[in-house]
Structure formats: C-alpha cells, structure tokens
Amino acid sequence: MTDPEAAPERSDPEAPDRESPVGEPVVRGDSEVLGERASEALRLDPEDPESVDLAADLVGVFGANPDADTDSLYLLRGAAACAVLVRALGSYTAAAERAGADVTVSFVRKWARVHDLPRPIRIQVATGELAPSAAKHIARLQGTDRCSLAWAAVDHDLTVREVRRIVSERAAGDALEAVLARHGIDLGRLEVDLDPEVYRRLRRAAATEGEEPERLVEAAVRDYL
C-alpha cells in the first residue's frame, strides 16, 4: 500500500531534482554566501547510517525549537536534515517518526521542500533577503511559479502574510501572474541603477533606434543569459 505521505516523485526540473546530492552543503558551505561560517556546514549523506542518525538528531532538535535561532545556517541545516531523512527513509511520515515526538509530518514536509527549492532561492534565504517563513510557503508551489514568487517577494518586499495569501490564491486555481496583479505586483518590473555613462549610452542608442530603453535592456539581458 502506498504511503500517502511518501516523498513525491521528483519530476519538476525547476526544483526537486537537485543538481547536487541532497545533503551536500551547496549553499551552507559557500563562503561567498555565508563567509567564514561556511566552514561550519555539515555534509549529510542519506546513504550513510551514521549520517542519517545525525540528521534525525538535528531534525529532532530543530522540530522542538524551530524558532530558537533565526540564524540562516541553523535554518538551512535543519531543512537539509529534513530532506536527508525523507530521502533515506522514503516518506515524510517515517522521517517524522524517526526524529521524535516533537516533530510532525507537516513540519518535515515544509522544511524538506524548502531544501529542495532552487539554489538561487536558497541563497536569498541564506543572505536574509527572503524570510524562511516565506520560503516555506513558496515551496508549496511548483515549477516556474516558485521562482516567480520568490523574486517578486524579494523585489517588492512582500511580507510573509502576503506571500501566504498569494500562495493560497494560486492554489485555488488562479494563474500566479493574475494573482500577483491583483496584489498590485507587476511581475518582471525592476528598478535598475546605471552608471551615468552607461545610462547616457543607453538613452542615445534607444533614441537612435527608436526603441524604449527598457526594450534594449531586456534584449541585452536576454543575450547575456
């Protein structure tokens, strides 16, 4: 019989299929993101029994005191431990049971999904640009919606409450862009500061070519990417 809380098939190329092993400290161990604290990152291996035991202990402590520390390394480590425990045991239910009485299935699911967010979004969590509580709600979305809402949250300083409301409206069936528009958010709109010389050259080129500056910036970024 299939466990209704079993870890889902990883078919979404945007997020769950990580490019690195699930317990590899790709963000936690990045000195450019966390500075000297990157040396504190733990590598957790779902194939190693001792590492799985450590992950269970970490999840147990994390589940008992999820708000004991708002430090990004602590939170990302807890999310990684949840993801490793799920991968090792095969379901959210088994992971919660292994972690102890203070850990719920819902808790493990939420944080394991945060760990499975695309690396650029986890970097935003690590640097404090995106609140972990907001990331938990964003992780409920699939595919490009995750990235779109994450960047919208960063660019428009959305509160956790606003992110939660947007995710709920998206879950009700409305397209994300339509939901964002209802909240006064124009997805893709950015304010860009340019060096004065670059600004003058952009304006000159736009006037010469009869284009709006935004279109030239978009074309340049598209070519760069």
C-alpha positions in Angstrom: 0.0 0.0 0.0 1.4 3.4 -0.9 2.2 5.8 1.9 0.0 8.9 1.4 2.8 10.9 2.9 5.6 9.3 0.8 8.1 11.7 -0.8 6.7 12.7 -4.2 8.3 11.7 -7.5 10.9 14.3 -8.5 9.7 15.3 -11.9 9.8 19.1 -11.7 13.0 20.3 -13.3 12.8 23.7 -11.6 13.3 22.5 -8.0 13.2 19.0 -6.6 15.7 17.4 -8.8 18.8 18.9 -7.2 22.0 19.2 -9.2 23.9 18.1 -6.2 23.4 15.3 -3.6 20.5 16.2 -1.3 22.7 16.6 1.8 25.6 18.5 0.1 26.1 21.9 1.7 26.0 23.8 -1.7 24.7 27.0 -0.1 25.6 26.4 3.5 29.2 25.7 2.5 29.5 28.6 0.1 31.9 31.2 1.6 30.6 33.8 -0.8 27.2 33.5 0.8 27.9 32.8 4.4 31.5 34.0 4.8 33.6 32.3 7.4 30.6 30.5 8.7 30.6 28.3 5.6 33.2 26.2 7.4 30.5 25.1 9.9 28.4 23.5 7.2 27.7 19.8 7.7 27.5 17.3 4.8 24.7 14.8 5.3 24.5 11.6 3.3 21.2 9.7 3.1 23.1 6.5 2.2 25.3 6.6 5.3 23.6 5.2 8.5 25.7 7.4 10.8 24.8 10.5 8.8 21.1 9.5 8.9 21.3 9.2 12.7 22.8 12.7 12.8 20.1 14.0 10.5 17.4 12.5 12.8 19.0 14.2 15.8 19.2 17.5 14.0 15.6 17.3 12.9 14.5 16.4 16.5 16.2 19.5 17.9 15.0 21.6 15.0 11.4 20.4 15.4 11.4 21.0 19.2 12.9 24.5 18.8 12.2 25.8 15.2 12.2 29.4 16.4 15.1 29.1 18.8 17.5 30.6 16.3 16.8 32.8 13.3 20.3 32.2 12.1 20.3 31.3 8.4 22.8 28.5 8.8 20.8 26.9 11.5 17.6 27.1 9.5 19.2 25.8 6.3 20.9 23.0 8.2 17.5 22.0 9.7 15.9 22.0 6.2 18.8 19.9 4.9 18.4 17.4 7.7 14.7 17.1 7.0 15.3 16.4 3.3 18.0 13.8 4.0 15.8 12.0 6.5 13.0 11.9 4.0 15.3 10.6 1.2 16.8 8.0 3.5 13.5 6.7 4.9 11.3 7.1 1.9 8.4 9.2 3.4 7.6 12.2 5.4 5.8 10.0 8.0 8.8 7.8 8.6 11.1 10.8 8.8 8.9 12.4 11.4 8.6 9.3 13.5 12.4 8.8 13.4 13.0 12.3 14.5 10.9 12.1 17.7 7.7 13.1 19.3 8.2 16.8 18.9 8.3 16.5 15.1 5.2 16.5 12.9 4.8 15.2 9.4 3.8 18.7 8.3 7.0 20.2 9.8 9.2 17.7 8.0 7.4 18.2 4.7 7.6 22.0 4.8 11.3 22.2 5.6 12.3 19.3 3.2 10.6 21.3 0.4 12.5 24.4 1.4 15.7 22.4 1.0 14.5 21.4 -2.5 14.0 24.9 -3.6 16.3 26.0 -6.5 19.7 27.1 -5.3 19.2 30.8 -6.2 16.2 31.0 -3.9 18.0 29.2 -1.0 20.8 31.8 -1.4 18.2 34.5 -0.8 17.2 32.8 2.4 20.8 32.4 3.5 21.5 36.1 2.9 18.4 37.3 4.7 16.7 38.7 1.5 13.9 36.1 1.8 12.4 35.1 5.2 12.5 31.4 5.9 8.8 31.5 6.7 8.1 33.0 3.3 10.2 30.3 1.7 8.1 27.6 3.3 5.0 29.0 1.6 6.8 29.4 -1.7 7.9 25.8 -1.5 4.3 24.8 -1.8 4.3 26.0 -5.4 5.7 24.0 -8.4 7.8 24.8 -11.4 8.4 28.4 -12.5 5.8 29.7 -10.1 8.3 29.1 -7.3 11.0 31.2 -8.8 8.5 33.9 -9.9 7.0 34.4 -6.5 10.4 34.2 -4.8 11.8 37.0 -6.9 8.5 39.0 -6.6 8.8 38.7 -2.8 12.4 40.0 -2.9 11.8 42.8 -5.4 8.6 44.0 -3.8 9.4 43.4 -0.1 6.4 41.1 0.4 5.6 40.2 3.9 5.2 36.5 5.0 1.4 37.1 5.3 1.3 38.5 1.7 3.2 35.5 0.4 1.0 33.1 2.2 -2.1 34.8 0.8 -0.7 34.7 -2.8 0.1 31.0 -2.5 -3.4 30.3 -1.2 -5.0 32.1 -4.1 -2.7 30.3 -6.6 -3.7 27.0 -5.0 -7.3 27.9 -5.6 -6.7 27.8 -9.3 -5.8 31.3 -10.4 -2.7 31.8 -12.5 0.1 33.3 -10.5 0.6 36.4 -12.7 -3.1 37.1 -12.3 -2.9 36.7 -8.5 0.2 39.0 -8.4 -1.6 41.6 -10.5 -4.5 41.7 -8.0 -2.0 42.5 -5.3 -0.5 45.3 -7.4 2.6 43.4 -8.4 3.9 43.6 -12.0 6.0 40.5 -12.4 9.2 41.3 -14.1 9.3 45.0 -13.2 12.6 46.2 -11.8 14.3 49.4 -11.0 17.9 49.5 -12.3 20.6 51.9 -11.3 23.1 52.5 -14.1 26.5 54.2 -14.2 25.9 57.7 -15.7 28.0 56.9 -18.7 26.1 53.6 -19.4 22.9 55.5 -18.9 23.7 58.1 -21.5 24.8 55.5 -24.0 21.6 53.5 -23.4 19.5 56.6 -23.9 21.4 57.6 -27.0 21.0 54.1 -28.5 17.3 54.0 -27.7 16.7 57.3 -29.3 18.7 56.4 -32.4 16.9 53.1 -32.8 13.5 54.4 -31.9 13.2 51.9 -29.0 12.2 52.3 -25.4 15.3 51.9 -23.1 13.5 49.0 -21.3 13.4 47.0 -24.5 17.2 47.5 -25.1 17.9 46.4 -21.5 15.7 43.4 -21.9 17.4 42.4 -25.2 20.8 42.8 -23.6 19.9 40.7 -20.6 18.3 38.1 -22.8 21.5 37.8 -24.9 23.7 37.7 -21.7 21.6 34.8 -20.3 
